[in-house]
Every structure is written in C-alpha cells, then in structure tokens.
C-alpha cells in the first residue's frame, strides 16, 4: 500500500488532488505527529523537510531520504527500492 503524508490541511489536499489526482491516499499531518516521529520537522519553519520513506508490510523502515525544499528526488530510484522491498516478501 502506498500512502503520502503532508503537513498541509485536508482542504489544501482536496484542491491539490483536483489538479494532481494520485492513485493513493494523501494524509494530513497538521499536528506534525508523523513528521516529528520521522525526524523531518523543520521546527524553525514548522514544515517538513522533503522526505520519502519506504516501510515494508511488517512496519520496518527499509529506506529513506530527506532534504530541504531544493532537493531533487529520483523517482526511478524510489521505484527500484519499492520493487526490491516488494520482492523480499515473495517466495524465490
């Protein structure tokens, strides 16, 4: 299952999803609970660093990256990691 978490409000998500329909849920973390738990809260600005985490079905953090808003993320690398994590659950 794929989920996205953002510090934006559900109202912002509704507007964003109209322009960019994702095939997965976009969850709101306005209280910064998840953002803080993963150590990606920029407390001075009260926003999350741009970050991506891959967590397997057992809840184990398998991969992650975080950086400031200028960081470029590599979608191909993320797909590779997700495919690898998914393959770990399949019998060989």
Secondary structure, DSSP 8 states (H G I E B T S, - for coil): --EEEESS-HHHHHHHHHHS--SSEEEE-TT-HHHHHTT-EETTTTEE-EEEEEE-TTS-EEEEEEE-TT----HHHHHHHHHHHHHTTS--
